[in-house]
Amino acid sequence: MATREKNMWVLLIFLLAGLVVGGLLGKLASEVSWLWWLSYGQSFGLDNPIVLDLNVLKLTFGIVFNINVASIIGMILAIFIYRKI
């Protein structure tokens, strides 16, 4: 049981790393004319954050996901590398 939970954490870390590295590569690829398609993607989330004002404490909640083709490729590569390990 412990090894399966550990494997799930490793998979989650691999997926997150693939998402971040792919997103960074997609952002860099937008500068190159023949790699524009890697930066093609969609953004979704809360554009205007939710603010909770408790008069003593002010909390702001907001999250935005920027998914592009390179980040999807990065996640697929992360799953492939995880299966090989």
N, C-alpha and C positions, 0 to 999 in steps of 0.2 A: 504494500500500500504506500509506503513512504517513497519508494522509487518512482511510482507513477505520478505522485504529486510533484516530486522533484522534476520529473520529465516535463510536466505541464508548465512549470515555472521557466524551465530552460526554453521550451517552445515559445512561451510568451515573450521572453527576452529576445529571442531570435527574430520573432515577428516585429517587435517594436524597433529593433535595430534595422531590419530590412525596410521598414516604413520610413524611418528617419533618414537613413542613407539614400534610399530611393528618392525621397522628397528633395533632399539636397542636390542630388544629381539632376533631378528634373528642373530644379530652379537654375542650376548652372547650364543645363542644356538649352534653356530658353534663349540664351545669348548666341547660340550657334544656329545658323540658318537651316542646315540640313538635319538638325536634331530637335526641331521645334515640337514634333509630335510627342516627345517624352514629357514635355511640360504641360500637355493638354490634360485638363482635369476639372474637377468640380470642388467647390467650397460649400460646406454646410455647417450649420450650428447657430449659435445665438449671436447675431450681429450687434444688438444692443444688450449689454449685460444686465442681469437682474440685480438690483441693489436693495439690500435689506438694511434699513437704518434703524438702529435700536437706541438712538440718541447718545449712547455712550460708546457704542461700537458700530461701525459701518462695514458691512460685508458685501462684496461684489462677486457675483457668480457669472461666469461666461466661459464658453468653450466653442472653438471653431476648428473644424477638420478640413484640411486642404489635401485632397487625394488627387494624384496625377498618375499618368501611365507608368512613370519610372518608379513610383512608390509601390504600385501593384506588382511590377516586375521584381522589385526588391523583396516583397513579401513572399512571392513564389520561390525566389532563390533561397530565401531563409528557410522555407519549408523543405526544399530539396536538400540543403546542407544539413538540416536537423535530422532528416531521415538517413543520411549517409553516416552520421556520427553514431 
